[in-house]
């Protein structure tokens, strides 16, 4: 069975805190709060459009959570080589590579993009 939750956020710094709370309060057993916050941070800093956050998860033998953060900017994210000095960004997509089971970027038919990641359940 697949279950899902969605939220639409304004493109403000407050959106990062709201996303972390949304993910943390609803799905404590999935280690996804920081990764979701990184994606929303990128959307706030670079897209400056409304942000859609969707979480969908499956039960079963190999439970998975998929978090998708969408915005209306067509610019695709790129991994910064090398990352900027400490405190100046460039680590969000590296965190996705390191701590998610899978991640990617999709263009939206209506314009913009969605960056998503999947993680497995960390505890029951």
C-alpha positions in Angstrom: 0.0 0.0 0.0 1.3 3.5 -0.9 0.4 6.4 1.3 1.2 10.1 0.7 1.1 13.6 2.1 1.7 16.9 0.3 2.2 20.5 1.3 2.6 23.8 -0.7 5.0 26.3 0.8 5.9 29.9 0.0 9.4 30.5 -1.1 10.7 32.0 2.1 13.4 30.9 4.6 10.5 29.8 6.9 9.7 27.1 4.3 12.8 25.2 5.4 11.8 25.0 9.0 8.2 24.1 8.0 9.4 21.3 5.9 11.6 19.9 8.6 8.8 20.0 11.0 6.4 18.4 8.5 8.7 15.5 7.8 9.8 15.1 11.4 6.3 15.1 12.9 4.7 12.8 10.4 7.4 10.3 9.7 9.8 10.0 12.6 10.9 6.5 11.6 12.3 7.7 8.2 15.6 9.5 8.5 14.6 12.2 5.9 14.3 15.5 7.8 17.7 16.9 6.8 17.6 15.8 3.2 14.1 17.3 2.7 15.3 20.6 4.3 18.3 20.7 1.9 16.0 20.4 -1.1 13.7 23.1 0.2 16.7 25.3 1.0 17.8 25.0 -2.6 14.3 25.8 -3.9 14.1 28.9 -1.7 17.6 30.1 -2.6 17.5 29.5 -6.4 14.0 29.1 -7.6 12.1 31.7 -5.6 8.8 30.2 -6.7 6.1 28.3 -4.7 7.4 25.0 -3.5 5.5 21.7 -3.5 6.6 19.0 -1.0 5.2 15.5 -1.4 6.0 12.4 0.7 4.9 9.0 -0.4 5.8 5.7 1.4 5.2 2.1 1.0 4.8 -0.7 3.5 5.9 -4.3 3.1 9.1 -6.2 3.0 11.3 -3.2 1.9 9.5 0.0 3.0 10.6 3.1 1.2 9.9 6.8 1.6 10.0 9.0 -1.4 10.2 12.8 -0.8 9.7 15.1 -3.8 10.3 18.9 -3.8 9.1 20.7 -6.8 9.4 24.3 -7.9 8.5 26.3 -11.0 12.1 27.2 -12.1 13.4 25.3 -15.2 17.0 25.5 -14.1 18.3 22.0 -13.2 20.4 21.6 -10.1 24.1 20.8 -10.4 26.6 19.5 -8.0 29.1 22.2 -7.2 32.7 21.2 -7.9 34.4 21.7 -5.5 31.9 22.6 -2.8 32.0 26.1 -1.5 33.9 26.9 1.7 32.1 25.9 4.9 28.9 27.7 5.5 28.5 28.8 1.8 26.7 25.9 0.3 27.3 23.3 -2.3 26.7 20.3 -0.1 22.9 19.5 -0.5 23.1 17.2 -3.5 26.2 15.6 -2.0 24.1 14.8 1.1 21.5 13.2 -1.2 24.1 11.1 -2.8 25.6 9.9 0.5 22.5 9.4 2.6 19.6 8.5 0.3 19.1 5.1 -1.4 18.3 6.8 -4.6 17.6 10.4 -5.9 17.0 12.2 -9.1 15.6 15.3 -10.9 12.6 15.4 -13.3 11.2 18.2 -15.4 7.6 19.0 -14.9 5.2 19.1 -17.8 3.9 22.5 -16.6 7.4 23.9 -16.2 9.9 23.7 -13.4 11.4 20.6 -11.9 11.1 18.1 -9.1 14.1 16.8 -7.1 13.3 13.6 -5.2 15.0 11.1 -3.0 14.2 7.7 -1.5 15.2 6.3 1.9 14.5 3.0 3.6 13.0 2.8 7.1 15.5 3.2 9.9 13.5 1.7 12.7 10.0 0.5 13.7 
